[in-house]
Amino acid sequence: MQRRDVLRWLSSGVGAGGVAFAPSRGLAFQPPSAAAPAARGLPPLRITDVKTVLTAPNGIRLVVVKVTTSEPGLYGVGCATFTQRAYAVDTAVEKYLRPFLLGRNPDEIEDIWQSSYVSSYWRNGPVLFNAMSGVDEALWDIKAKRASMPLYQLLGGKVRKGADLYYHASGRDFAEVEDQVRWAVERGFRHVRIQVAVEGVSTYGAGGAAGAAAAGEDGPTNPTRVWEPSAYVRLVPRLFEHIRAKVGEEVELLHDVHERVTLPQAVQLCKELEKYRPFFIEDPLPPEENEHFRILRQQTSAPLAMGELFNTQHEYVPLVAGRLVDFIRCHVSQIGGLSMARKVAALCEFFGVRTAWHGPGDTSPVGHASQLALELASYNFGIHEGAGFPPETRDVFRGCPEVKDGYMLASEAPGHGIEVDEKLAAKFPYPEGPTFDYNWGRTRRRDGTVIRP
Ligand SMILES: [Mg+2]
């Protein structure tokens, strides 16, 4: 036996288990049995490639990172989707993380995260964290594949059978929203987010409402999409009243304010919505006004969800530790991937905060699968955003999590359970021109002041 093998065997604990050192067998070293997998370890690995897959099967720019290893056929995929700055993330992965990580041991997930984090010296931010997330989730995928386990097993195993989903219902008027709520409930969804257009203004999350578009180029002196919050604050309680009256008490109702009101308006709106028992009210205020949650929290019993725009611990730790929100809404790839998300989930458990990771269409199926694994293994899971994947997306990402009876269910295949069909992905190039990805920064107050977001 080589000295290296003897050391590995000694440190494996087999010797201490009494087999090799049993008096009847003397003190002679015995080679580890092939039937003792704990003693075998796994063969050494290194990272041989890190690359991006850019694809838009549903018209939304998705960024996926693929990490290849020295073991033939063993690779992992992770979500790095920052759809509004997809090419910046692509550059961060290919030009900076790739050369930093080639040759590294993919088993060292935490060290790769920590060293990548400081590798740019100036750190944080959505571009660098999304790039890191793509690598991070790919490494978890690789490790779970090596263990021949679905990812949720590596994270502690299931504490629930599936993740409750919430469906997005939006409409031009109450009747349209009601129809969509009924549609979702009939298909097994127990949670529905409701958004309605406000006449005359450009409303968040309400399809078909273009708002008061004026001719000419958008700018502070010529706002083309106008938002004013007063009518909205009056209308939303009436929407809740309507849905409760028409659809009943059982369905859980959610709503996203999308930061578009002042603190006093947020207080008024949340207090008025209390009697309709919302599941949560999301992003009542922008992240720049985190301290306002201390005031809002004292004023209302409406459950508060916050955080899809957060990047760093400096933003979410005070809200969680202060028990100022009920649901954390971080976008998993935006905070650096699964390694950071599982720390955030654990932190939240101790403060009675539940997870509601951000997850609409601008999270790739790989990202959904990654956060689903964490949700299945987290005691303090709250809700999963989304209703499944369109057919083109399912074709590119083979093995997407299934949706059944209002739950998202994990694949039992090793890792994320998703194979990315790169040839098919290439047939869905990024759309150019003004699409969903370029909407922000163009909605303004009537006087031309740009709004957040
Ligand atoms: Mg939101």
Boltz pocket constraint, residues with backbone or C-beta under 6 A from the ligand:
constraints:
  - pocket:
      binder: B
      contacts: [[A, 256], [A, 258], [A, 282], [A, 283], [A, 308]]
      max_distance: 6.0
